[in-house]
Amino acid sequence: MSDKKISQLTAATTPLVGTEILPIVQSGNTVKASVANVQAAPVAAGTANAVQFLNVGKVPSTNSNLFWNGTYFAIGPRVIARLSVKQHAITNAGGIALEAFGNDSRLSIYTDETKWKFENNASVTGSFLPFAFITAGIDRLSIANAGDVTVNTGNLVIGTAGKGIDFSADPSAAGMTSELLDDYEEGTWTPEITFATPGDLSVVYSEQNGSYVKIGRIVIARVRFVTSTFTHSTASGNVHITGLPFAAAGGNNKNFQAIGYFGGITKANYTQFASQAVPSNTYLQTQAFGSGQAVANIAVGDLPTGVTVNYCAVIAYEV
């Protein structure tokens, strides 16, 4: 055979069958080896993440190797996993599939041309494996086969104001205006009693506290105070209890109330009292009711100077 450059050689018939001979350098000497021997050569011990391109049935010697078996990439001395790029079996859409054969599990990432999908689409002993999301070795979140999502550690944080949990899949009443639960909050507030025109009103409290819970647009506020000093001579107008944590919504019929006690009032023929959040404001106004009596606001004349005012109530209102 005359000497020729490699570029001058006739192309080999493919696929190769393994019996073809190649020259290789081994220990400084040029020797011959079959294609099959070159393909099957093991990776040296201790070599991490080595890649071998093998024919069907050929496997590397250590678990650290990624190899091509003629159909897909696989890992390990046994074909326990494979990474493939192929069409999805159902949608025929392109994607990536990571498959583990030992327990018949398959994880696919693919698109159906409307969205990207992350899917566990194979079973283990008749049931699908759940998903688990792990950081720092701790299972943080899991998705069960039935679709239940469990946050195992931490909180579910809504990162944008006005966003929340959407219940629009549930049946709605005819007057429904929103099915988005977009807020929850709880805290404290400081109630204070005053008049529309405080004048020289002087108040000292022996007890003064308030708390609230806000769920969506509804605020439930608790209020309790007792005065040890309550004096005035130039105050006028209706009684106001100020300091609500949120301004009430505008319009009427957007709040309800329950007063447990309102001591210190002197208003003849009136036996019942109710406070409500004044629309578009952060204070309560109290009204009095009595048999045969017109509804009346509690005003400065109904709380004389020097009395002990004892007030306790739970108020619910819309914001």
DRENBATOR-400793 format. One record per atom (N, C-alpha, C): z, y negated, x negated. Coordinates in steps of 0.05 Angstrom, whole numbers, padded with zeros to 5 digits, always signed. Example, Ala and Ser with C-alpha at 12.3 -4.5 7.8 and 13.67 -1.06 7.14 Angstrom:
<rs>
+00156+00114-00264 +00156+00090-00246 +00156+00066-00264 +00142+00045-00257 +00143+00021-00273 +00157-00001-00258 
</rs>
This chain:
<rs>
+00000+00024-00017 +00000+00000+00000 +00000-00025-00018 -00019-00042-00013 -00020-00067-00029 +00002-00086-00021 +00009-00102-00041 +00030-00122-00036 +00021-00143-00016 +00037-00150+00003 +00031-00170+00023 +00056-00187+00028 +00051-00212+00035 +00072-00229+00044 +00081-00219+00072 +00106-00224+00079 +00116-00216+00105 +00099-00228+00127 +00091-00253+00123 +00075-00267+00144 +00048-00254+00148 +00039-00237+00128 +00013-00224+00131 +00015-00197+00144 +00039-00187+00148 +00042-00160+00159 +00034-00159+00189 +00024-00136+00197 +00019-00132+00226 +00045-00131+00242 +00045-00143+00265 +00070-00143+00281 +00076-00114+00290 +00102-00108+00290 +00111-00082+00298 +00109-00078+00328 +00106-00053+00336 +00106-00047+00365 +00135-00047+00375 +00140-00061+00396 +00167-00063+00408 +00167-00050+00435 +00191-00041+00444 +00216-00043+00430 +00218-00023+00407 +00235-00030+00387 +00239-00012+00364 +00254+00013+00374 +00248+00035+00361 +00260+00061+00369 +00284+00068+00351 +00288+00054+00329 +00310+00060+00312 +00304+00075+00287 +00280+00087+00286 +00273+00103+00262 +00258+00086+00241 +00251+00062+00247 +00237+00044+00229 +00254+00039+00204 +00242+00035+00181 +00256+00031+00156 +00255+00002+00148 +00278-00008+00139 +00280-00036+00129 +00293-00035+00101 +00285-00054+00084 +00298-00057+00058 +00323-00074+00061 +00345-00066+00048 +00369-00082+00049 +00381-00082+00021 +00398-00101+00016 +00412-00103-00010 +00440-00093-00006 +00448-00072-00021 +00474-00060-00019 +00486-00057-00047 +00509-00070-00051 +00522-00069-00077 +00504-00078-00100 +00487-00098-00094 +00469-00108-00115 +00443-00093-00118 +00440-00071-00103 +00416-00055-00105 +00400-00057-00080 +00373-00057-00082 +00355-00056-00059 +00351-00027-00051 +00360-00022-00026 +00357+00005-00016 +00345+00004+00012 +00339+00028+00023 +00327+00028+00050 +00347+00038+00070 +00343+00029+00095 +00360+00037+00118 +00343+00036+00143 +00350+00053+00161 +00336+00054+00187 +00346+00031+00204 +00329+00022+00223 +00337+00002+00242 +00362+00010+00257 +00363+00036+00265 +00386+00046+00280 +00412+00043+00264 +00410+00049+00237 +00434+00046+00221 +00443+00017+00218 +00424-00001+00215 +00430-00029+00213 +00443-00039+00238 +00433-00031+00261 +00444-00040+00287 +00472-00030+00292 +00477-00005+00283 +00502+00008+00289 +00523+00002+00268 +00517-00014+00247 +00536-00018+00226 +00562-00031+00237 +00585-00020+00231 +00610-00032+00242 +00617-00058+00228 +00632-00074+00242 +00642-00099+00230 +00666-00093+00212 +00668-00106+00190 +00690-00101+00171 +00717-00105+00185 +00736-00089+00177 +00763-00091+00189 +00774-00119+00184 +00787-00129+00205 +00800-00156+00203 +00781-00179+00210 +00756-00172+00215 +00737-00194+00222 +00740-00201+00251 +00749-00226+00257 +00754-00234+00284 +00730-00246+00298 +00728-00240+00324 +00707-00252+00340 +00679-00247+00329 +00674-00224+00316 +00648-00218+00306 +00629-00212+00329 +00603-00217+00325 +00583-00212+00345 +00563-00192+00334 +00558-00171+00349 +00539-00151+00341 +00518-00149+00363 +00493-00145+00357 +00472-00141+00376 +00465-00112+00375 +00472-00097+00395 +00469-00068+00395 +00451-00058+00417 +00440-00034+00413 +00425-00021+00434 +00444-00010+00455 +00433-00001+00477 +00449+00011+00498 +00465+00034+00487 +00491+00035+00493 +00508+00057+00484 +00521+00052+00457 +00514+00032+00442 +00526+00025+00417 +00550+00006+00422 +00573+00012+00409 +00597-00005+00413 +00609-00011+00386 +00623-00034+00384 +00636-00041+00359 +00662-00025+00356 +00675-00028+00334 +00699-00012+00328 +00725-00025+00335 +00726-00051+00341 +00751-00065+00347 +00748-00080+00373 +00772-00086+00385 +00772-00101+00410 +00764-00130+00408 +00762-00140+00383 +00756-00168+00379 +00726-00174+00381 +00709-00154+00384 +00681-00158+00382 +00667-00163+00409 +00649-00181+00409 +00631-00186+00432 +00604-00174+00425 +00593-00158+00442 +00568-00145+00435 +00549-00145+00459 +00524-00141+00453 +00502-00139+00473 +00493-00110+00474 +00495-00098+00498 +00488-00070+00500 +00461-00065+00512 +00445-00087+00513 +00418-00084+00523 +00415-00094+00551 +00438-00097+00565 +00437-00108+00592 +00455-00132+00596 +00477-00132+00582 +00496-00154+00585 +00514-00154+00560 +00530-00176+00557 +00550-00178+00537 +00575-00162+00546 +00588-00149+00527 +00612-00134+00533 +00632-00138+00511 +00657-00130+00516 +00679-00134+00497 +00694-00108+00494 +00700-00101+00469 +00717-00078+00464 +00703-00052+00457 +00717-00032+00446 +00705-00007+00440 +00697+00009+00465 +00710+00003+00487 +00702+00014+00513 +00690-00009+00529 +00672-00003+00546 +00659-00025+00562 +00678-00032+00584 +00697-00050+00578 +00718-00058+00598 +00712-00085+00610 +00694-00100+00599 +00688-00126+00610 +00660-00134+00602 +00648-00151+00617 +00622-00161+00610 +00618-00190+00620 +00602-00205+00606 +00595-00232+00614 +00565-00233+00618 +00556-00240+00642 +00528-00240+00647 +00519-00265+00661 +00495-00273+00658 +00482-00295+00672 +00460-00283+00689 +00464-00285+00716 +00445-00271+00733 +00446-00283+00761 +00430-00272+00779 +00430-00282+00807 +00454-00269+00822 +00465-00285+00840 +00487-00274+00857 +00475-00253+00875 +00491-00231+00879 +00480-00208+00893 +00474-00215+00922 +00488-00234+00934 +00484-00240+00963 +00465-00263+00966 +00470-00285+00952 +00454-00310+00956 +00430-00312+00939 +00428-00294+00918 +00406-00296+00899 +00407-00322+00883 +00430-00336+00884 +00433-00361+00869 +00441-00355+00840 +00434-00373+00822 +00441-00369+00794 +00470-00375+00789 +00481-00362+00769 +00509-00367+00762 +00518-00350+00739 +00544-00350+00734 +00557-00335+00712 +00576-00316+00724 +00576-00290+00716 +00595-00271+00726 +00610-00259+00703 +00637-00259+00705 +00654-00247+00685 +00666-00222+00699 +00659-00198+00689 +00665-00174+00703 +00682-00155+00686 +00703-00144+00697 +00720-00124+00684 +00717-00098+00698 +00708-00077+00684 +00702-00052+00696 +00726-00033+00700 +00746-00037+00683 +00768-00018+00685 +00782-00017+00712 +00784-00040+00726 +00796-00040+00752 +00777-00050+00773 +00751-00050+00767 +00730-00057+00787 +00734-00086+00797 +00740-00104+00779 +00744-00132+00786 +00721-00148+00776 +00713-00168+00793 +00690-00185+00785 +00696-00214+00793 +00693-00232+00774 +00697-00260+00779 +00670-00274+00775 +00661-00289+00795 +00635-00302+00793 +00637-00332+00797 +00621-00347+00781 +00618-00375+00785 +00588-00380+00790 +00581-00390+00813 +00553-00392+00820 +00549-00415+00840 +00525-00421+00845 +00518-00442+00865 +00499-00431+00886 +00504-00439+00911 +00485-00432+00933 +00468-00456+00940 +00466-00474+00921 +00449-00499+00923 +00461-00519+00942 +00486-00514+00953 +00500-00534+00968 +00527-00541+00955 +00538-00522+00939 +00563-00526+00926 +00567-00505+00904 +00584-00511+00885 +00592-00491+00865 +00614-00473+00877 +00613-00447+00872 +00632-00429+00883 +00646-00413+00861 +00672-00409+00865 +00689-00394+00846 +00699-00370+00862 +00690-00346+00856 +00694-00324+00875 +00703-00298+00860 +00723-00285+00873 +00731-00258+00865 +00717-00240+00886 +00696-00226+00878 +00680-00212+00898 +00679-00182+00893 +00701-00171+00882 +00703-00142+00880 +00732-00133+00885 +00736-00109+00893 +00762-00100+00901 +00775-00082+00881 +00802-00080+00884 +00818-00061+00869 +00833-00043+00888 +00827-00018+00888 +00839+00002+00907 +00837-00009+00935 +00814-00020+00942 +00810-00028+00970 +00818-00055+00977 +00831-00071+00959 +00839-00098+00965 +00830-00117+00943 +00826-00142+00951 +00817-00162+00931 +00841-00173+00915 +00835-00179+00890 +00856-00191+00874 +00860-00221+00881 +00884-00231+00882 +00888-00259+00886 +00882-00275+00861 +00878-00301+00864 +00875-00319+00841 +00902-00330+00832 +00906-00333+00806 +00930-00346+00796 +00921-00367+00775 +00933-00391+00776 +00928-00412+00757 +00953-00415+00740 +00950-00411+00714 +00972-00410+00695 +00970-00431+00674 +00992-00445+00668 +00994-00463+00646 +01020-00457+00631 +01019-00458+00604 +01042-00453+00587 +01055-00426+00594 +01038-00406+00602 +01048-00380+00608 +01062-00377+00634 +01062-00397+00651 +01076-00396+00677 +01056-00398+00700 +01059-00380+00719 +01042-00380+00743 +01048-00404+00760 +01030-00424+00760 +01036-00449+00774 +01027-00449+00804 +01003-00437+00808 +00992-00437+00835 +00976-00411+00839 +00978-00401+00864 +00963-00376+00870 +00950-00378+00897 +00928-00364+00899 +00913-00362+00924 +00912-00333+00932 +00925-00326+00955 +00926-00298+00964 +00899-00290+00976 +00896-00264+00980 +00872-00253+00991 +00866-00265+01019 +00887-00270+01035 +00884-00280+01062 +00879-00310+01062 +00880-00324+01038 +00875-00352+01037 +00899-00370+01034 +00923-00358+01036 +00947-00374+01033 +00949-00385+01004 +00955-00410+01001 +00958-00423+00975 +00988-00428+00970 +00998-00418+00948 +01027-00422+00941 +01029-00438+00916 +01044-00460+00917 +01050-00476+00894 +01077-00465+00884 +01076-00451+00862 +01100-00437+00852 +01119-00456+00837 +01109-00475+00823 +01125-00495+00809 +01113-00522+00813 +01129-00543+00810 +01118-00570+00813 +01113-00578+00842 +01100-00600+00847 +01095-00611+00873 +01065-00613+00878 +01058-00615+00904 +01030-00621+00911 +01029-00652+00913 +01015-00664+00895 +01014-00693+00892 +00988-00704+00904 +00991-00723+00923 +00968-00737+00934 +00963-00761+00916 +00940-00761+00902 +00935-00781+00882 +00923-00807+00891 +00914-00809+00917 +00902-00833+00927 +00915-00841+00953 +00923-00866+00956 +00935-00876+00980 +00916-00873+01004 +00928-00865+01027 +00911-00862+01050 +00900-00834+01053 +00903-00817+01033 +00895-00789+01034 +00919-00772+01040 +00914-00747+01050 +00936-00730+01056 +00926-00703+01065 +00939-00692+01087 +00932-00666+01098 +00917-00671+01124 +00893-00660+01126 +00876-00664+01149 +00878-00640+01168 +00887-00645+01192 +00890-00625+01213 +00867-00625+01233 +00844-00635+01226 +00822-00637+01245 +00812-00611+01255 +00818-00589+01241 +00810-00562+01251 +00825-00554+01276 +00848-00566+01281 +00864-00559+01304 +00853-00572+01330 +00858-00560+01353 +00849-00573+01378 +00863-00600+01382 +00849-00619+01394 +00859-00646+01396 +00863-00654+01425 +00883-00671+01431 +00886-00683+01457 +00865-00704+01462 +00861-00711+01487 +00839-00729+01494 +00843-00757+01481 +00868-00765+01477 +00873-00791+01465 +00877-00791+01435 +00869-00770+01422 +00873-00768+01393 +00860-00791+01378 +00874-00803+01359 +00862-00825+01342 +00862-00817+01313 +00879-00798+01304 +00879-00790+01277 +00892-00762+01274 +00882-00746+01256 +00894-00720+01250 +00900-00717+01221 +00903-00740+01208 +00909-00741+01179 +00939-00748+01175 +00954-00730+01163 +00981-00736+01155 +00980-00747+01127 +00983-00774+01124 +00977-00787+01099 +01002-00800+01086 +01026-00795+01097 +01049-00808+01085 +01075-00793+01093 +01093-00791+01074 +01121-00782+01079 +01138-00797+01059 +01161-00807+01069 +01179-00823+01052 +01206-00822+01065 +01226-00823+01048 +01254-00826+01057 +01270-00843+01038 +01289-00858+01049 +01304-00876+01032 +01326-00890+01047 +01336-00912+01036 +01357-00927+01048 +01349-00956+01053 +01363-00970+01071 +01359-00998+01075 +01386-01011+01082 +01387-01037+01081 +01412-01052+01085 +01410-01069+01110 +01423-01061+01132 +01423-01076+01157 +01441-01101+01155 +01433-01123+01167 +01449-01147+01169 +01446-01158+01197 +01469-01168+01208 +01468-01181+01234 +01467-01211+01231 +01450-01223+01247 +01447-01252+01245 +01437-01262+01273 +01431-01288+01275 +01420-01299+01299 +01393-01312+01293 +01378-01318+01314 +01351-01330+01310 +01354-01355+01293 +01376-01371+01299 +01383-01394+01281 +01411-01389+01271 +01414-01380+01246 +01441-01372+01236 +01462-01394+01235 +01453-01419+01230 +01472-01441+01228 +01493-01434+01207 +01519-01436+01214 +01541-01432+01195 +01552-01403+01197 +01536-01385+01207 +01545-01357+01210 +01556-01346+01184 +01579-01334+01184 +01591-01321+01161 +01599-01293+01168 +01589-01273+01152 +01594-01245+01158 +01602-01231+01133 +01624-01215+01136 +01633-01196+01115 +01634-01169+01127 +01624-01149+01113 +01623-01122+01124 +01643-01103+01111 +01657-01087+01128 +01674-01066+01117 +01658-01040+01115 +01636-01038+01129 +01617-01016+01127 +01589-01026+01133 +01570-01018+01117 +01543-01028+01120 +01523-01009+01106 +01509-00994+01122 +01489-00975+01110 +01467-00968+01130 +01445-00960+01118 +01422-00952+01134 +01405-00932+01119 +01391-00914+01132 +01373-00895+01120 +01349-00892+01137 +01327-00881+01126 +01303-00878+01142 +01287-00854+01132 +01270-00844+01149 +01249-00824+01143 +01223-00834+01155 +01202-00835+01140 +01176-00843+01150 +01157-00819+01148 +01146-00811+01171 +01127-00789+01173 +01101-00800+01185 +01081-00803+01169 +01056-00815+01179 +01062-00844+01187 +01057-00851+01213 +01061-00878+01222 +01088-00882+01237 +01104-00861+01238 +01129-00862+01253 +01153-00865+01233 +01170-00885+01238 +01194-00889+01222 +01218-00883+01239 +01236-00867+01229 +01262-00862+01243 +01283-00874+01225 +01296-00895+01236 +01316-00910+01220 +01343-00907+01232 +01363-00901+01215 +01391-00900+01223 +01405-00925+01213 +01423-00937+01229 +01437-00961+01221 +01466-00959+01230 +01483-00969+01212 +01512-00969+01218 +01525-00992+01203 +01539-01009+01217 +01555-01029+01203 +01579-01037+01220 +01600-01046+01206 +01625-01057+01219 +01632-01082+01203 +01638-01103+01218 +01645-01129+01205 +01676-01131+01203 +01684-01144+01181 +01712-01151+01178 +01716-01181+01181 +01694-01196+01178 +01693-01225+01183 +01667-01231+01198 +01670-01245+01221 +01646-01253+01236 +01653-01280+01249 +01644-01302+01237 +01650-01329+01247 +01625-01346+01249 +01625-01363+01269 +01602-01382+01271 +01610-01404+01291 +01598-01427+01287 +01602-01449+01306 +01576-01464+01312 +01556-01461+01295 +01531-01475+01299 +01507-01457+01303 +01512-01430+01302 +01490-01411+01305 +01479-01412+01334 +01454-01404+01338 +01442-01404+01365 +01420-01383+01366 +01413-01376+01391 +01391-01357+01395 +01400-01328+01398 +01380-01310+01398 +01385-01282+01403 +01396-01269+01377 +01410-01246+01381 +01420-01231+01358 +01396-01216+01345 +01395-01217+01319 +01376-01201+01304 +01391-01183+01284 +01381-01159+01282 +01391-01141+01261 +01368-01136+01242 +01370-01148+01218 +01348-01150+01200 +01349-01128+01178 +01326-01126+01163 +01326-01109+01139 +01311-01083+01143 +01297-01079+01166 +01282-01054+01169 +01264-01049+01146 +01260-01023+01138 +01244-01018+01114 +01214-01023+01117 +01204-01023+01142 +01176-01028+01147 +01173-01046+01171 +01153-01063+01171 +01148-01080+01195 +01137-01062+01217 +01146-01067+01242 +01137-01052+01265 +01108-01060+01271 +01093-01041+01283 +01066-01047+01291 +01065-01069+01312 +01043-01082+01314 +01039-01103+01335 +01035-01090+01362 +01039-01105+01383 +01035-01094+01410 +01061-01083+01421 +01060-01075+01447 +01084-01065+01461 +01084-01035+01462 +01107-01024+01471 +01110-00996+01476 +01105-00979+01451 +01112-00989+01428 +01108-00974+01403 +01134-00966+01390 +01157-00967+01404 +01182-00959+01393 +01201-00950+01415 +01220-00934+01407 +01242-00927+01425 +01268-00927+01409 +01291-00926+01423 +01316-00931+01410 +01338-00916+01424 +01360-00912+01409 +01384-00901+01420 +01408-00913+01406 +01424-00928+01420 +01448-00941+01408 +01472-00923+01414 +01485-00915+01393 +01509-00899+01397 +01533-00916+01405 +01533-00941+01393 +01556-00959+01399 +01549-00987+01391 +01557-01007+01408 +01555-01035+01400 +01580-01049+01410 +01600-01050+01392 +01625-01062+01399 +01626-01091+01391 +01641-01107+01407 +01644-01136+01401 +01630-01153+01421 +01613-01141+01438 +01598-01156+01458 +01616-01162+01482 +01615-01187+01492 +01629-01194+01516 +01608-01205+01536 +01598-01187+01553 +01576-01195+01572 +01583-01182+01598 +01593-01197+01617 +01603-01187+01642 +01580-01174+01658 +01587-01152+01671 +01568-01137+01689 +01546-01122+01675 +01547-01121+01649 +01526-01106+01634 +01541-01083+01619 +01530-01059+01623 +01543-01036+01612 +01527-01019+01593 +01501-01025+01591 +01484-01010+01573 +01468-01029+01555 +01463-01019+01531 +01449-01036+01511 +01428-01019+01496 +01406-01032+01489 +01385-01018+01475 +01372-01038+01455 +01367-01028+01431 +01354-01044+01410 +01326-01034+01406 +01308-01052+01399 +01280-01044+01393 +01270-01061+01369 +01252-01048+01354 +01239-01063+01332 +01219-01083+01344 +01222-01108+01336 +01204-01129+01347 +01177-01126+01334 +01155-01125+01350 +01128-01121+01339 +01121-01140+01317 +01109-01130+01296 +01100-01145+01272 +01123-01157+01256 +01148-01147+01260 +01171-01158+01246 +01188-01136+01235 +01208-01143+01218 +01226-01123+01206 +01255-01127+01216 +01258-01134+01241 +01285-01136+01252 +01286-01124+01280 +01311-01118+01289 +01316-01107+01315 +01326-01129+01333 +01320-01126+01359 +01330-01144+01379 +01342-01127+01401 +01366-01135+01411 +01381-01118+01430 +01380-01130+01458 +01376-01113+01478 +01376-01122+01506 +01399-01108+01521 +01409-01121+01542 +01431-01111+01558 +01421-01105+01586 +01433-01084+01598 +01425-01074+01624 +01451-01070+01641 +01449-01076+01666 +01471-01072+01684 +01461-01068+01713 +01478-01055+01729 +01470-01050+01757 +01467-01076+01772 +01443-01081+01783 +01437-01105+01798 +01433-01129+01780 +01431-01125+01754 +01428-01148+01736 +01400-01148+01723 +01390-01172+01718 +01364-01174+01704 +01368-01167+01674 +01348-01155+01662 +01349-01149+01634 +01353-01174+01618 +01371-01174+01599 +01377-01199+01584 +01380-01192+01554 +01371-01211+01537 +01375-01207+01508 +01404-01214+01501 +01415-01200+01481 +01441-01206+01470 +01438-01231+01453 +01453-01252+01459 +01451-01277+01445 +01478-01286+01434 +01478-01310+01422 +01502-01319+01408 +01526-01320+01426 +01522-01327+01452 +01545-01329+01470 +01558-01302+01476 +01543-01280+01471 +01554-01254+01477 +01570-01242+01454 +01569-01255+01431 +01584-01246+01407 +01601-01269+01397 +01624-01274+01410 +01640-01297+01402 +01650-01296+01373 +01655-01319+01362 +01665-01320+01335 +01692-01306+01333 +01696-01292+01311 +01722-01279+01307 +01723-01250+01316 +01703-01240+01330 +01704-01212+01339 +01696-01193+01316 +01703-01168+01320 +01694-01147+01301 +01669-01134+01314 +01647-01136+01300 +01622-01124+01310 +01620-01096+01298 +01617-01077+01316 +01614-01049+01308 +01589-01038+01320 +01569-01031+01303 +01543-01024+01313 +01533-00998+01299 +01523-00980+01316 +01513-00955+01306 +01489-00947+01324 +01466-00940+01311 +01442-00934+01326 +01422-00918+01310 +01404-00904+01324 +01381-00891+01312 +01356-00902+01326 +01338-00913+01310 +01314-00926+01321 +01290-00912+01311 +01270-00907+01329 +01244-00896+01320 +01223-00916+01328 +01205-00923+01309 +01184-00942+01316 +01159-00936+01300 +01137-00947+01309 +01111-00943+01297 +01104-00966+01279 +01091-00960+01257 +01083-00981+01238 +01052-00984+01237 
</rs>
